[in-house]
């Protein structure tokens, strides 16, 4: 059964969403990708919308002291990665890659290819070696691609094309050799691309069908050092061998999932949310590697698009919806059983990263607002 639904919206995003939600009251919309240009509605047809009483969310007087560290004009940021505590990169639409050399206080363009390039992923191994991922979208055709830099973003390779039929999202490496990329859409099936030798050339990446049902995956997937991977969207899929083979089933949530994060092979979380017919977001947790999942431990007023846990107990869930100017970051100190509002950003937050700084951990979360301005928030915490 076809459960994913795509609609080309173009510029009239809000009118398109309204038409989509009114056409059938069981079409739940996760978001639009890409945000600028001809966007595709990511959605799923579901029989009913669960009736949930928002719970597990409180305004805590012990909120972590997040601060707005930087704003990047015209940057629709989809990923952020720090190679060191000082050197970091942000990937954005319009073919943009931004770089900071002072821990996020100041940013400058390291690559600016403009449209129709869209960068959705960046992985910084260190201060010099960086890989970016995304797609080149033209009318009637598109290419999923990566580029490499080995001098800290001063120069970049040419396009390394992985797909001529799909859009690829983030790129992640478990070590210097084993990497994984999940696509966003690719015909009637979803694909994954994995490498075991560093992924320097197109021939180093092997494409496999990750989800034969098709549809879409959320931007964030999990890849552990033991090469166990999880990805979710309209289906929840797992791999025990770095993406070489997959097993898929229904999403954890009865509507659909989005981001997936595992701290280890036991403690994991999926988030999700919708922007139509209602605007809300949720989180589920597992303590046995996904054999069983909790109900919604968070059910709040903005979709969840990114999850980051520093331990099985301490973590954050970020998200938002730029069309209604809502968004922020939730915090949990008990493994996701309960959540508090850490910061309200009013922006769609969709990427986080962390680095040890002395005996503390610096965290960065990035996103964008309704003016298509990139925002980067940061906090330094002590995790026991």
Secondary structure, DSSP 8 states (H G I E B T S, - for coil): ---EE--B-TT-HHHHHHHHHHH-TTEEEEEEESSSSS-EEEEEE-S--------SEE--TT----EEEEEETT--EEEEEESSSS-EEEEEBTTEEEEESSTTSS-EEEEE--TTEEEEEEEESSSS-EEEEEEEEETTEEEEEEEEESSTTSS----EEEESS-EEEEEEESSSS-EEEEEEE-TTSEEEEEESS---SGGG-EEEEEETT---B-S--EE-TT--EEEEBSEEEEESSTTSS-EEEE-SSSS----EEESSSS-EEEEEEESBSS-EEEEEEESSTTSS--S-SEEESS-EEEEEESSSS-EEEEEEETTTTEEEEEEESSTTSSEEEEEE-SSEEEEEEEEEETTEEEEEEEEE-TT--EEEEEEEE---
